[in-house]
Amino acid sequence: MTNEPRTDIGTPTPDELREQVERTRDELGQTIEALAGKADIKAQAKEKTAAVKEQAAEKAAVVAGQIRAKAHHAAQLVNDTTPEQVRDRAGRAASVARANRTPLLVAGVALVVLLMVRRSRRSR
């Protein structure tokens, strides 16, 4: 056989055969890679886990933004509708509470204990 151009339409030249073999090898290699990827369950699970994790993070960020916006809107609405005198008194009460945390915590715990004791006595 020679490297002469093809004279008969039905018989490929050696160069054409080499190109066809090379294309077939490439296609076979790609097919094997695809099959190996489908058979690797562990890698597929990792990819799926990463995708779900990314989607969850994106969704959480969106929801967090919505919550922040609604909380800001609610705070603004309360601030706009609350009289100045009430806001001043609430601010003073908050300052006193910050200054006296320990007695307030003790009183809160005592109240919770009292309520639990009363509730347990009622259920008997």
Summary of the structure (lengths in Angstrom):
residues: 124
radius of gyration: 37.9
end to end distance: 105.5
largest distance: 107.6
contacts: 226
relative contact order: 0.03
helix: 85%
strand: 0%
